[in-house]
């Protein structure tokens, strides 16, 4: 019952627009995350359904009257160390005590540290069953290669079918280990991503946003994912690095919750430079 109640807050109805703020720990307090609490207020004004982050953000949002369902990331890494190796930094018990609505664990599939990350995911899944806490598994095809992050972008660009197969595997790992939601990468088109949502065995799939693109491209990716059966989006850099954050979140809601086509949404806002990265 606890999972059901909390999950309904994160995913009101059948879809969700989530905004992650955990990049400030990973990359540092730069750009849109110099003041994450102010950005959280803006995404709340835009109508976001939930935010994802670390404990201090939840505390400060609560103190400042920002009320949004909160998913606590229990794993972390930084670009100053081994970015692809996510380690446990908190617990389900702490998240329950803090009043969180869900927890997240990040696994970079194919990295040499993958076994340790899978062990963390499995252990957290057991704790989530015990505490009635929904688990969001963040599952990316990513590894360290030649000293840098390899997100398989070349594979995505040139061998879409193989890339989709890799993303499907990521999702199925999370499902088999007990995730209640899975966040993963969009494969680039609705046809290939439909195979990913099918692989989730009914578990909600949420797509990541990646680096900021044009508004049109961001909305097109969100629409493609929803068309392919995704439950929602979890757009961070696509959201908090824009000059009109509430406006962009409102457009995401129109695509995700209302099923509107990107061109229709953009037609309502003729002053927005839809083809730029603003």
N, C-alpha and C positions, 0 to 999 in steps of 0.2 A: 504493500500500500504506500509506503514512503516513497519508493521509486516512482510510482504512478503519479502521486501528488506533485512531486518536485519536477518530474519530466513535463507535466502539463504546464508548468510555469515557464519552462525554457522553450517549449514548442507549443504555444497557444493555438488551439485548433489543429491544423495538420502541417503547418509550415513555420519557419523561424528565420529571422534576420538577426544574426549574432555578430558582435564586433569584438575581436580579440585585442587586448592591450598588453600582451605578454612580451611584445618585442622590445619594450623599454629595458627589460632585464637582459635580453639577448644582445641587443645592439647598443644600448645606452640611451639616455634621455635626450634624443635629438628630434628635430623637425616637429611633426605633429604630436610627439610624445614628450616634449619638454614639460608640458603640464597635462598629464593624462586625466586628472580629475576634471579639468575644464572641458577636455574632449569628451569625457564620459557624459557630462551634462548635455553637450551638444547632440550626441547620438541618442540620448534619452528624449530630447526635444524632437528629434526626427522620427521617433517611433520605433527604435530598435527593441527587439524582444528580450535580449540578454547580452551580457558582456562576459568576457573571459579574461582572467588575469591572476595576479598574485595577492596575498592577504592584505598588504598595505593599501592597495587600491580599494578593496572592499571596505576597509575601515574608514578611509577618508571620504568615499562616496556616501557611506551611511551617515557620517558626521555632518555632511553638507546637504543632506536631504535628497540625494539622488537615489531613487528607488528603481532598481532593475534586477531581475533574476541574475544571479552571479554563479559562474562556473569557475572553480579554483583549479588552476594548473598545478599539479603535484610534481611536475618534473621540469628540469631546466638545464640550460647550457648557455655559454656566451661565445661571442666571436673572438674573445680574447684567449680562449682555450681551444678545446676540441668541440666545435659547434655541433657536430653531428651526434655526439654522445650525450644523450639525455639521462640525467640521474635524478633519483627521488629526492625532493627537497621538502616535502610536507606529507601529510597523512589524511586519510579519509576521516579519521576521528577529529582531527583539528578542523576540517572543513565543516563537519556536523556542528561542532561547538561554535564556529563562526557564523552559522546560519546560512551556509551556501546551499544552492539549489542543485549543484552537480559538481563533479570533479573531472579533470582531464589528465590523460597520460599520453606523452608523445613518444612514438617509435619511428625511427628512421630505418625503413626496411632496406636491406642489402648492405648496410654499413657493417664494418667488422665488429662493432659493439652491439649488433642486433640481439645476440642471445641475452645479454644483460638487460636490455630494454624490454624484451619479451617477458623476462622473469618479473620485472617490475609491473608490467601490464597485468600479468596473471595474478600476482599477489594483490594488486589494487582491486581487481575485479572481485576477488573473494571478499575483501573488506567491504566493497560496495554492496554485496549481497547481504552481509551481516548488518550494515547500518541503513539499508534502504536508500542508498545514494545512487543516482544515475551516473554512468560512466561514459564520457566522451573520449574515444580513442582517436588521437591525431596520428594518422598513418600516411607517411610520405615515402615515395621511392627516392631515397637520398643516401649518399655515401660520401666519404672523404676519398678523393682521387687526386693524386699528384699534389697533395697538400691543400686542396681547395674543395669546397662543396661541389658535388656533382648531383644535380637535380634531374638528370636524364633529359635535358631540354633538347639536345640534338636528336635523341630517340623520338621524342614527342613530335618534333618538326618533320622528321624524315621517315619514321617507321611507326606511324600512329597505332597500328594494330598491336605491335609489340609493346608499345607504351601502355596501351589500355590493358593488356594482359598483366603487366606489372602492377598497375593500379588495382585491378580486380583482385590480385593476390593480396595486396595490402589490406583491402577491405575484408576479405574472407578471413585473414588472420585475426583481425579485431573481433569479428563476429564469433568465431570459434572460441575465443578466449573470454567472451562474456561482455563485450561492449554493448551499451544501450543506444549509442549513436556513434557514427564514424565521420570524422572530418578528413577529407583527402583532396587530392589535386584534380581539377577538371582536365579531362583528356583532350579537350579542344573542339569537340563537336558532339551534338546530341546523340548521334548514332553510336559512336564508340562508348559514350558515357552511359548509355542505356544498359550496356553489358555490365557496367560497374554496379549500378543500382540493383540489377537482377542478382548479382553475386552477393549482395548484402543479406539475402534470405529474410527480407522484411524489416531489417534494422534500418532506421533512418540514416541517410547519407547526406552530409553537409559539405559543400565545396569551399575550399580556400580561395582567396582572391589573388594572392601573389603581389608583385610590385605594382605600383599605380600605373594605370593605362589611361587611355581616353575614357570618358564617361560612356560613350557608345559601346566600346569594347567591353567594359565592365558589366554593363547591363545586358549585353548580348550573351556573355558567358553565363551570367546568372539565369537568364531566360532559357538558354540551352540546357543547363543543368536541371532546371525545374521541369522542362519539357521531357527530359530523359528520366524523370522519376525521383530527383533529389528532393529532400525535405526542406532545404534552405541553403543559406550562404553564411559564411563566417569570414567577412571581408575586413581586414585591418588596415594595411597600408592603402588599400583602395579607398578607405573611408576617412581616416583621421588626418591624412595629408592633403585634404582638399579645402579650399577657402570657404565653401558653403557645406558644412558637414550635415546639418539638419536636412538641407535640401537633397543631398545625395542619398541619405538614408531613406527619405520619403520616396525617392524614385525606386530604390531597391524594394521597398515595401510594395509599391505598385506592381513591380514585376513578380516578386515572390508570392505575396499574399493574394493579389488580385489577378495574377496571370496575364497582365497586360504586356503587349509587345513593346520592345525598347523604342521603336519609332513613334508609337502612340504616346509613350511617356515623355519623350523628348519634345514632341509637338506641343505639349502643354507648357514647356519652358523654353520659348524661342530665344531667350537671351543667353542661354548656357552654351559655352563653346564645346559642343559634344564630341568633336573630333580631336580636341587637345587633351593634354593630361591634367587639366585644371580641375 
